[in-house]
Amino acid sequence: MSVVTPEIRFFADCHWLMADNIILLRITPMLPYEWSNLRRLFDCKSTFETRSGPFDYWRIRLEFDGNLIHWTVSDGWWHPKTTTFDTDYETTMTVLFGVGYDQWRKDRGIMDEADKAVKRLNDSGIPATRSSDPDYLVFEVGESVFRALLSADPTHAASRLIEAVRNRGKILDDYREAVVGLGRVEALDADDVYWDDLFSNGDPVEIGAVIFQTQRGEEHPVGLDLLIMSDGTWRPDGFDTGKEGAAGDVRDYLAQWMKEQS
């Protein structure tokens, strides 16, 4: 007997659990107690049968055998057409009570804070979705995909992420303008930004750097890097612990540093 993979499909204004093009369960109109009762049957691996249509012409019987679910689908009244197949138990549980249950909640307008965060990110142009692990959220910035631990307030975390991503270009432009004419200095984008840390922890993350070099006498050039953070501040890289500032005072800081090196 073949083992097929179940999936969620949408047609006729409903979401359905299907396998091998055969309808198994209609998801959208389920009531809350139907979900809980169905989950209890699957958890206990209890043999059961569902019936629908006039005179119960559509019947589906489920039997559990170790890691497999045996499905018998009968369609018709007097001489029903019967189809049998197996699905993997763990896969079916994931599809039905993971993907299917989430879709049922969305169909009924039921959203938790993580769902709201996903919607806020998507509406702001940051593709996002719930992870297969309920404690995580997956989103994409540029060409990078991040898997972030959900914070205590996911919608607030989403707002902070959206603001930081949206303002990144302006922040870097402000620093480029601030350091013009100071010599060998430039403001560069960071290659890898840990947006997942910002979402999960709420702390600013490095989005770029001001890289500066000056000649000290006949010695080799002396360099200074200032990290540009997602909240618009700068921080010295590797020294001056606790020191930070904004684009408006980076010029004074660099000038004082050059004076100390001369």
Disulfide bonds with the S-S distance in Angstrom:
none
